[in-house]
Amino acid sequence: MFNTVVFNEKEKKIASEIVAYVEKEGSNKSSWYLGIASNPKDRLFKDHNVSENCWWIYSNAETQTSARKIERYLLDTYRFDGGTGGGDSTTKFVYAYRKTHTTNP
């Protein structure tokens, strides 16, 4: 799974946990939005209007570089909805949520 990207153990764990969580929900990965943020709770619940009762997940990648690497890998490999290039120098969280009729991309 990780043979084309060089990940450290923490990065592998985060990517694997997000994929496992999404697969547990059961829908196609394109039904999920994936991104990075410096404040994942604000990004999820304010910006994207995700309900706390819906499917969502976030993890602290500890550095901007790791967050961006995980984001690109998951977007390219699993075809989540979303795109690269967001965030700023304080961005270190990777998040995903199941899109619904009330969420904002």
N, CA, C and O atoms as CSV, one atom per row, in Angstrom:
chain,resi,resn,atom,element,x,y,z
A,1,MET,N,N,0.812,-1.190,0.000
A,1,MET,CA,C,0.000,0.000,0.000
A,1,MET,C,C,0.858,1.259,0.000
A,1,MET,O,O,0.496,2.229,-0.665
A,2,PHE,N,N,1.954,1.286,0.699
A,2,PHE,CA,C,2.765,2.482,0.825
A,2,PHE,C,C,4.068,2.403,0.029
A,2,PHE,O,O,4.986,3.183,0.279
A,3,ASN,N,N,4.162,1.483,-0.916
A,3,ASN,CA,C,5.438,1.261,-1.578
A,3,ASN,C,C,5.849,2.386,-2.532
A,3,ASN,O,O,7.021,2.456,-2.902
A,4,THR,N,N,4.934,3.266,-2.944
A,4,THR,CA,C,5.312,4.352,-3.842
A,4,THR,C,C,5.595,5.654,-3.103
A,4,THR,O,O,6.132,6.591,-3.694
A,5,VAL,N,N,5.244,5.730,-1.828
A,5,VAL,CA,C,5.460,6.924,-1.011
A,5,VAL,C,C,6.265,6.519,0.213
A,5,VAL,O,O,5.991,5.489,0.828
A,6,VAL,N,N,7.250,7.322,0.564
A,6,VAL,CA,C,8.041,7.034,1.753
A,6,VAL,C,C,7.369,7.721,2.941
A,6,VAL,O,O,7.359,8.946,3.058
A,7,PHE,N,N,6.810,6.886,3.814
A,7,PHE,CA,C,6.124,7.362,5.007
A,7,PHE,C,C,6.890,6.950,6.248
A,7,PHE,O,O,7.519,5.893,6.272
A,8,ASN,N,N,6.838,7.785,7.281
A,8,ASN,CA,C,7.312,7.322,8.571
A,8,ASN,C,C,6.162,6.551,9.227
A,8,ASN,O,O,5.059,6.512,8.682
A,9,GLU,N,N,6.403,5.949,10.368
A,9,GLU,CA,C,5.391,5.097,11.005
A,9,GLU,C,C,4.123,5.872,11.365
A,9,GLU,O,O,3.020,5.356,11.189
A,10,LYS,N,N,4.262,7.090,11.861
A,10,LYS,CA,C,3.093,7.903,12.222
A,10,LYS,C,C,2.258,8.216,10.988
A,10,LYS,O,O,1.031,8.122,11.035
A,11,GLU,N,N,2.895,8.582,9.896
A,11,GLU,CA,C,2.179,8.883,8.654
A,11,GLU,C,C,1.435,7.655,8.142
A,11,GLU,O,O,0.287,7.761,7.711
A,12,LYS,N,N,2.084,6.484,8.186
A,12,LYS,CA,C,1.426,5.236,7.780
A,12,LYS,C,C,0.198,4.975,8.626
A,12,LYS,O,O,-0.859,4.604,8.116
A,13,LYS,N,N,0.349,5.174,9.927
A,13,LYS,CA,C,-0.751,4.915,10.858
A,13,LYS,C,C,-1.940,5.828,10.573
A,13,LYS,O,O,-3.080,5.365,10.537
A,14,ILE,N,N,-1.687,7.099,10.372
A,14,ILE,CA,C,-2.771,8.043,10.098
A,14,ILE,C,C,-3.481,7.688,8.791
A,14,ILE,O,O,-4.709,7.623,8.755
A,15,ALA,N,N,-2.726,7.459,7.727
A,15,ALA,CA,C,-3.332,7.109,6.437
A,15,ALA,C,C,-4.149,5.827,6.554
A,15,ALA,O,O,-5.261,5.752,6.031
A,16,SER,N,N,-3.618,4.833,7.224
A,16,SER,CA,C,-4.328,3.557,7.395
A,16,SER,C,C,-5.594,3.721,8.223
A,16,SER,O,O,-6.626,3.133,7.900
A,17,GLU,N,N,-5.525,4.520,9.293
A,17,GLU,CA,C,-6.698,4.727,10.142
A,17,GLU,C,C,-7.813,5.449,9.391
A,17,GLU,O,O,-8.985,5.099,9.535
A,18,ILE,N,N,-7.463,6.442,8.601
A,18,ILE,CA,C,-8.485,7.153,7.835
A,18,ILE,C,C,-9.136,6.216,6.823
A,18,ILE,O,O,-10.362,6.183,6.719
A,19,VAL,N,N,-8.348,5.464,6.085
A,19,VAL,CA,C,-8.899,4.525,5.102
A,19,VAL,C,C,-9.784,3.485,5.792
A,19,VAL,O,O,-10.871,3.184,5.299
A,20,ALA,N,N,-9.348,2.942,6.900
A,20,ALA,CA,C,-10.139,1.937,7.626
A,20,ALA,C,C,-11.459,2.527,8.116
A,20,ALA,O,O,-12.493,1.862,8.040
A,21,TYR,N,N,-11.442,3.746,8.610
A,21,TYR,CA,C,-12.656,4.401,9.100
A,21,TYR,C,C,-13.647,4.602,7.961
A,21,TYR,O,O,-14.837,4.329,8.113
A,22,VAL,N,N,-13.160,5.077,6.828
A,22,VAL,CA,C,-14.019,5.298,5.661
A,22,VAL,C,C,-14.583,3.972,5.162
A,22,VAL,O,O,-15.762,3.895,4.820
A,23,GLU,N,N,-13.768,2.941,5.117
A,23,GLU,CA,C,-14.240,1.635,4.662
A,23,GLU,C,C,-15.270,1.048,5.624
A,23,GLU,O,O,-16.176,0.335,5.194
A,24,LYS,N,N,-15.147,1.333,6.899
A,24,LYS,CA,C,-16.132,0.885,7.881
A,24,LYS,C,C,-17.506,1.481,7.575
A,24,LYS,O,O,-18.523,0.803,7.718
A,25,GLU,N,N,-17.536,2.746,7.154
A,25,GLU,CA,C,-18.798,3.405,6.799
A,25,GLU,C,C,-19.413,2.753,5.566
A,25,GLU,O,O,-20.634,2.613,5.498
A,26,GLY,N,N,-18.610,2.356,4.602
A,26,GLY,CA,C,-19.078,1.546,3.491
A,26,GLY,C,C,-19.356,2.235,2.179
A,26,GLY,O,O,-19.593,1.550,1.184
A,27,SER,N,N,-19.339,3.554,2.120
A,27,SER,CA,C,-19.624,4.204,0.842
A,27,SER,C,C,-18.342,4.382,0.029
A,27,SER,O,O,-17.237,4.157,0.521
A,28,ASN,N,N,-18.517,4.784,-1.202
A,28,ASN,CA,C,-17.400,5.036,-2.100
A,28,ASN,C,C,-16.560,6.192,-1.554
A,28,ASN,O,O,-17.108,7.133,-0.981
A,29,LYS,N,N,-15.271,6.133,-1.720
A,29,LYS,CA,C,-14.394,7.172,-1.180
A,29,LYS,C,C,-14.654,8.540,-1.813
A,29,LYS,O,O,-14.342,9.566,-1.207
A,30,SER,N,N,-15.215,8.568,-3.013
A,30,SER,CA,C,-15.552,9.852,-3.627
A,30,SER,C,C,-16.734,10.518,-2.918
A,30,SER,O,O,-17.029,11.686,-3.172
A,31,SER,N,N,-17.403,9.788,-2.038
A,31,SER,CA,C,-18.484,10.346,-1.211
A,31,SER,C,C,-17.935,11.037,0.025
A,31,SER,O,O,-18.690,11.569,0.839
A,32,TRP,N,N,-16.627,11.024,0.159
A,32,TRP,CA,C,-15.946,11.635,1.301
A,32,TRP,C,C,-15.100,12.804,0.831
A,32,TRP,O,O,-14.519,12.771,-0.254
A,33,TYR,N,N,-15.036,13.836,1.657
A,33,TYR,CA,C,-14.157,14.971,1.405
A,33,TYR,C,C,-12.953,14.828,2.329
A,33,TYR,O,O,-13.111,14.512,3.508
A,34,LEU,N,N,-11.765,15.056,1.809
A,34,LEU,CA,C,-10.536,14.944,2.582
A,34,LEU,C,C,-9.752,16.241,2.451
A,34,LEU,O,O,-9.635,16.802,1.361
A,35,GLY,N,N,-9.216,16.711,3.573
A,35,GLY,CA,C,-8.438,17.935,3.535
A,35,GLY,C,C,-7.464,18.020,4.695
A,35,GLY,O,O,-7.308,17.075,5.468
A,36,ILE,N,N,-6.812,19.169,4.801
A,36,ILE,CA,C,-5.881,19.438,5.889
A,36,ILE,C,C,-6.278,20.766,6.522
A,36,ILE,O,O,-6.879,21.619,5.869
A,37,ALA,N,N,-5.939,20.935,7.794
A,37,ALA,CA,C,-6.312,22.161,8.502
A,37,ALA,C,C,-5.429,22.361,9.716
A,37,ALA,O,O,-4.814,21.421,10.220
A,38,SER,N,N,-5.375,23.598,10.177
A,38,SER,CA,C,-4.682,23.874,11.433
A,38,SER,C,C,-5.641,23.720,12.608
A,38,SER,O,O,-5.211,23.434,13.725
A,39,ASN,N,N,-6.938,23.908,12.365
A,39,ASN,CA,C,-7.959,23.721,13.386
A,39,ASN,C,C,-9.052,22.836,12.800
A,39,ASN,O,O,-10.004,23.349,12.212
A,40,PRO,N,N,-8.936,21.516,12.948
A,40,PRO,CA,C,-9.869,20.618,12.271
A,40,PRO,C,C,-11.314,20.736,12.754
A,40,PRO,O,O,-12.239,20.538,11.965
A,41,LYS,N,N,-11.527,21.052,14.020
A,41,LYS,CA,C,-12.906,21.185,14.513
A,41,LYS,C,C,-13.606,22.371,13.852
A,41,LYS,O,O,-14.756,22.253,13.429
A,42,ASP,N,N,-12.926,23.509,13.761
A,42,ASP,CA,C,-13.521,24.654,13.069
A,42,ASP,C,C,-13.756,24.334,11.599
A,42,ASP,O,O,-14.805,24.659,11.041
A,43,ARG,N,N,-12.780,23.702,10.987
A,43,ARG,CA,C,-12.897,23.379,9.553
A,43,ARG,C,C,-14.080,22.444,9.318
A,43,ARG,O,O,-14.879,22.670,8.410
A,44,LEU,N,N,-14.194,21.399,10.130
A,44,LEU,CA,C,-15.281,20.436,9.962
A,44,LEU,C,C,-16.645,21.035,10.287
A,44,LEU,O,O,-17.548,21.026,9.451
A,45,PHE,N,N,-16.789,21.551,11.491
A,45,PHE,CA,C,-18.108,21.889,12.007
A,45,PHE,C,C,-18.577,23.297,11.641
A,45,PHE,O,O,-19.782,23.548,11.610
A,46,LYS,N,N,-17.666,24.209,11.368
A,46,LYS,CA,C,-18.066,25.562,10.960
A,46,LYS,C,C,-17.996,25.729,9.444
A,46,LYS,O,O,-18.991,26.066,8.803
A,47,ASP,N,N,-16.810,25.489,8.877
A,47,ASP,CA,C,-16.629,25.733,7.447
A,47,ASP,C,C,-17.377,24.731,6.566
A,47,ASP,O,O,-18.014,25.112,5.584
A,48,HIS,N,N,-17.293,23.455,6.922
A,48,HIS,CA,C,-17.933,22.423,6.099
A,48,HIS,C,C,-19.340,22.062,6.571
A,48,HIS,O,O,-20.039,21.303,5.900
A,49,ASN,N,N,-19.759,22.591,7.706
A,49,ASN,CA,C,-21.096,22.341,8.253
A,49,ASN,C,C,-21.368,20.850,8.489
A,49,ASN,O,O,-22.473,20.368,8.239
A,50,VAL,N,N,-20.370,20.140,8.963
A,50,VAL,CA,C,-20.513,18.716,9.278
A,50,VAL,C,C,-21.217,18.593,10.629
A,50,VAL,O,O,-20.885,19.304,11.577
A,51,SER,N,N,-22.182,17.695,10.707
A,51,SER,CA,C,-22.864,17.430,11.973
A,51,SER,C,C,-21.977,16.532,12.826
A,51,SER,O,O,-21.325,15.624,12.310
A,52,GLU,N,N,-21.954,16.785,14.122
A,52,GLU,CA,C,-21.157,15.939,15.014
A,52,GLU,C,C,-21.670,14.507,15.046
A,52,GLU,O,O,-20.946,13.609,15.477
A,53,ASN,N,N,-22.896,14.272,14.604
A,53,ASN,CA,C,-23.484,12.931,14.582
A,53,ASN,C,C,-23.189,12.170,13.291
A,53,ASN,O,O,-23.598,11.019,13.137
A,54,CYS,N,N,-22.483,12.813,12.371
A,54,CYS,CA,C,-22.169,12.172,11.085
A,54,CYS,C,C,-20.798,11.494,11.137
A,54,CYS,O,O,-20.129,11.502,12.170
A,55,TRP,N,N,-20.398,10.917,10.024
A,55,TRP,CA,C,-19.099,10.265,9.904
A,55,TRP,C,C,-18.025,11.310,9.620
A,55,TRP,O,O,-18.097,12.012,8.611
A,56,TRP,N,N,-17.037,11.419,10.495
A,56,TRP,CA,C,-15.908,12.319,10.316
A,56,TRP,C,C,-14.733,11.792,11.136
A,56,TRP,O,O,-14.902,11.035,12.093
A,57,ILE,N,N,-13.553,12.215,10.732
A,57,ILE,CA,C,-12.340,11.788,11.417
A,57,ILE,C,C,-11.257,12.837,11.182
A,57,ILE,O,O,-11.228,13.480,10.134
A,58,TYR,N,N,-10.372,13.007,12.154
A,58,TYR,CA,C,-9.178,13.811,11.927
A,58,TYR,C,C,-8.047,13.271,12.780
A,58,TYR,O,O,-8.267,12.635,13.811
A,59,SER,N,N,-6.822,13.541,12.323
A,59,SER,CA,C,-5.620,13.098,13.031
A,59,SER,C,C,-4.548,14.162,12.945
A,59,SER,O,O,-4.452,14.892,11.958
A,60,ASN,N,N,-3.742,14.240,13.992
A,60,ASN,CA,C,-2.640,15.198,14.054
A,60,ASN,C,C,-1.394,14.570,13.440
A,60,ASN,O,O,-0.819,13.634,13.997
A,61,ALA,N,N,-0.987,15.089,12.299
A,61,ALA,CA,C,0.206,14.583,11.612
A,61,ALA,C,C,1.491,15.215,12.157
A,61,ALA,O,O,2.585,14.810,11.765
A,62,GLU,N,N,1.380,16.173,13.028
A,62,GLU,CA,C,2.466,16.848,13.744
A,62,GLU,C,C,3.237,17.878,12.934
A,62,GLU,O,O,3.798,18.805,13.519
A,63,THR,N,N,3.288,17.756,11.615
A,63,THR,CA,C,3.964,18.762,10.792
A,63,THR,C,C,3.156,19.020,9.530
A,63,THR,O,O,2.387,18.178,9.069
A,64,GLN,N,N,3.359,20.211,8.993
A,64,GLN,CA,C,2.729,20.563,7.724
A,64,GLN,C,C,3.169,19.604,6.613
A,64,GLN,O,O,2.353,19.178,5.795
A,65,THR,N,N,4.441,19.273,6.592
A,65,THR,CA,C,4.970,18.380,5.555
A,65,THR,C,C,4.287,17.021,5.599
A,65,THR,O,O,3.901,16.489,4.558
A,66,SER,N,N,4.134,16.456,6.791
A,66,SER,CA,C,3.479,15.153,6.921
A,66,SER,C,C,2.012,15.246,6.535
A,66,SER,O,O,1.502,14.366,5.843
A,67,ALA,N,N,1.321,16.303,6.971
A,67,ALA,CA,C,-0.099,16.455,6.631
A,67,ALA,C,C,-0.279,16.526,5.119
A,67,ALA,O,O,-1.171,15.882,4.568
A,68,ARG,N,N,0.551,17.294,4.457
A,68,ARG,CA,C,0.445,17.433,3.001
A,68,ARG,C,C,0.784,16.127,2.273
A,68,ARG,O,O,0.166,15.799,1.261
A,69,LYS,N,N,1.757,15.393,2.786
A,69,LYS,CA,C,2.132,14.119,2.174
A,69,LYS,C,C,0.987,13.110,2.280
A,69,LYS,O,O,0.663,12.423,1.311
A,70,ILE,N,N,0.379,13.030,3.463
A,70,ILE,CA,C,-0.747,12.108,3.676
A,70,ILE,C,C,-1.930,12.526,2.806
A,70,ILE,O,O,-2.570,11.685,2.173
A,71,GLU,N,N,-2.216,13.824,2.777
A,71,GLU,CA,C,-3.328,14.324,1.968
A,71,GLU,C,C,-3.148,13.941,0.500
A,71,GLU,O,O,-4.056,13.379,-0.111
A,72,ARG,N,N,-1.985,14.241,-0.062
A,72,ARG,CA,C,-1.744,13.933,-1.481
A,72,ARG,C,C,-1.865,12.431,-1.753
A,72,ARG,O,O,-2.474,12.018,-2.740
A,73,TYR,N,N,-1.287,11.629,-0.876
A,73,TYR,CA,C,-1.350,10.173,-1.042
A,73,TYR,C,C,-2.797,9.686,-1.055
A,73,TYR,O,O,-3.186,8.930,-1.946
A,74,LEU,N,N,-3.593,10.109,-0.083
A,74,LEU,CA,C,-4.983,9.640,0.000
A,74,LEU,C,C,-5.817,10.152,-1.165
A,74,LEU,O,O,-6.638,9.410,-1.703
A,75,LEU,N,N,-5.626,11.392,-1.562
A,75,LEU,CA,C,-6.371,11.926,-2.711
A,75,LEU,C,C,-6.000,11.185,-3.997
A,75,LEU,O,O,-6.879,10.800,-4.768
A,76,ASP,N,N,-4.719,10.989,-4.226
A,76,ASP,CA,C,-4.263,10.336,-5.459
A,76,ASP,C,C,-4.577,8.851,-5.498
A,76,ASP,O,O,-4.968,8.326,-6.541
A,77,THR,N,N,-4.411,8.168,-4.372
A,77,THR,CA,C,-4.559,6.717,-4.342
A,77,THR,C,C,-6.014,6.272,-4.211
A,77,THR,O,O,-6.429,5.313,-4.861
A,78,TYR,N,N,-6.781,6.953,-3.384
A,78,TYR,CA,C,-8.142,6.497,-3.074
A,78,TYR,C,C,-9.235,7.349,-3.688
A,78,TYR,O,O,-10.414,7.008,-3.587
A,79,ARG,N,N,-8.867,8.447,-4.321
A,79,ARG,CA,C,-9.820,9.295,-5.031
A,79,ARG,C,C,-10.895,9.909,-4.135
A,79,ARG,O,O,-12.059,10.013,-4.522
A,80,PHE,N,N,-10.483,10.315,-2.931
A,80,PHE,CA,C,-11.388,11.103,-2.095
A,80,PHE,C,C,-11.692,12.395,-2.841
A,80,PHE,O,O,-10.923,12.798,-3.713
A,81,ASP,N,N,-12.798,13.047,-2.511
A,81,ASP,CA,C,-13.065,14.386,-3.001
A,81,ASP,C,C,-12.159,15.337,-2.218
A,81,ASP,O,O,-11.831,15.064,-1.063
A,82,GLY,N,N,-11.761,16.423,-2.820
A,82,GLY,CA,C,-10.874,17.382,-2.171
A,82,GLY,C,C,-9.744,17.735,-3.115
A,82,GLY,O,O,-9.709,17.278,-4.257
A,83,GLY,N,N,-8.836,18.539,-2.639
A,83,GLY,CA,C,-7.708,18.933,-3.464
A,83,GLY,C,C,-6.540,19.360,-2.608
A,83,GLY,O,O,-6.693,19.627,-1.416
A,84,THR,N,N,-5.392,19.421,-3.211
A,84,THR,CA,C,-4.193,19.827,-2.484
A,84,THR,C,C,-4.042,21.343,-2.560
A,84,THR,O,O,-4.734,22.008,-3.330
A,85,GLY,N,N,-3.142,21.873,-1.764
A,85,GLY,CA,C,-2.816,23.288,-1.842
A,85,GLY,C,C,-3.464,24.153,-0.780
A,85,GLY,O,O,-3.169,25.345,-0.702
A,86,GLY,N,N,-4.335,23.591,0.035
A,86,GLY,CA,C,-4.974,24.373,1.085
A,86,GLY,C,C,-4.082,24.505,2.300
A,86,GLY,O,O,-2.947,24.026,2.316
A,87,GLY,N,N,-4.611,25.158,3.309
A,87,GLY,CA,C,-3.879,25.292,4.556
A,87,GLY,C,C,-2.798,26.349,4.496
A,87,GLY,O,O,-2.664,27.081,3.515
A,88,ASP,N,N,-2.029,26.411,5.576
A,88,ASP,CA,C,-0.921,27.356,5.668
A,88,ASP,C,C,0.219,26.691,6.435
A,88,ASP,O,O,0.237,25.468,6.578
A,89,SER,N,N,1.152,27.472,6.921
A,89,SER,CA,C,2.325,26.900,7.588
A,89,SER,C,C,1.997,26.249,8.931
A,89,SER,O,O,2.821,25.510,9.471
A,90,THR,N,N,0.803,26.511,9.481
A,90,THR,CA,C,0.410,25.901,10.757
A,90,THR,C,C,-0.445,24.648,10.570
A,90,THR,O,O,-0.857,24.017,11.543
A,91,THR,N,N,-0.703,24.301,9.335
A,91,THR,CA,C,-1.554,23.154,9.032
A,91,THR,C,C,-0.837,21.853,9.373
A,91,THR,O,O,0.242,21.572,8.850
A,92,LYS,N,N,-1.456,21.052,10.269
A,92,LYS,CA,C,-0.843,19.773,10.615
A,92,LYS,C,C,-1.851,18.657,10.849
A,92,LYS,O,O,-1.471,17.549,11.228
A,93,PHE,N,N,-3.122,18.936,10.628
A,93,PHE,CA,C,-4.158,17.919,10.800
A,93,PHE,C,C,-4.685,17.465,9.441
A,93,PHE,O,O,-4.825,18.269,8.520
A,94,VAL,N,N,-4.970,16.185,9.326
A,94,VAL,CA,C,-5.619,15.618,8.156
A,94,VAL,C,C,-7.023,15.234,8.597
A,94,VAL,O,O,-7.194,14.605,9.641
A,95,TYR,N,N,-8.027,15.605,7.814
A,95,TYR,CA,C,-9.406,15.303,8.194
A,95,TYR,C,C,-10.192,14.762,7.002
A,95,TYR,O,O,-9.825,14.972,5.846
A,96,ALA,N,N,-11.269,14.071,7.308
A,96,ALA,CA,C,-12.174,13.578,6.274
A,96,ALA,C,C,-13.580,13.545,6.845
A,96,ALA,O,O,-13.775,13.355,8.046
A,97,TYR,N,N,-14.553,13.731,5.970
A,97,TYR,CA,C,-15.948,13.606,6.390
A,97,TYR,C,C,-16.787,13.065,5.253
A,97,TYR,O,O,-16.486,13.267,4.077
A,98,ARG,N,N,-17.843,12.375,5.632
A,98,ARG,CA,C,-18.807,11.830,4.664
A,98,ARG,C,C,-19.693,12.983,4.228
A,98,ARG,O,O,-20.355,13.607,5.058
A,99,LYS,N,N,-19.710,13.270,2.936
A,99,LYS,CA,C,-20.523,14.357,2.421
A,99,LYS,C,C,-22.007,14.022,2.539
A,99,LYS,O,O,-22.418,12.883,2.318
A,100,THR,N,N,-22.795,15.019,2.887
A,100,THR,CA,C,-24.253,14.883,2.962
A,100,THR,C,C,-24.861,16.092,2.259
A,100,THR,O,O,-24.142,16.957,1.759
A,101,HIS,N,N,-26.178,16.143,2.225
A,101,HIS,CA,C,-26.860,17.269,1.587
A,101,HIS,C,C,-26.694,18.568,2.388
A,101,HIS,O,O,-27.011,19.639,1.872
A,102,THR,N,N,-26.213,18.502,3.616
A,102,THR,CA,C,-26.040,19.702,4.434
A,102,THR,C,C,-24.587,20.156,4.546
A,102,THR,O,O,-24.330,21.228,5.093
A,103,THR,N,N,-23.631,19.377,4.048
A,103,THR,CA,C,-22.220,19.774,4.158
A,103,THR,C,C,-21.808,20.671,3.005
A,103,THR,O,O,-22.419,20.657,1.937
A,104,ASN,N,N,-20.762,21.452,3.240
A,104,ASN,CA,C,-20.200,22.363,2.238
A,104,ASN,C,C,-18.811,21.867,1.857
A,104,ASN,O,O,-17.985,21.597,2.728
A,105,PRO,N,N,-18.551,21.746,0.542
A,105,PRO,CA,C,-17.217,21.298,0.126
A,105,PRO,C,C,-16.133,22.317,0.418
A,105,PRO,O,O,-14.963,22.075,0.122
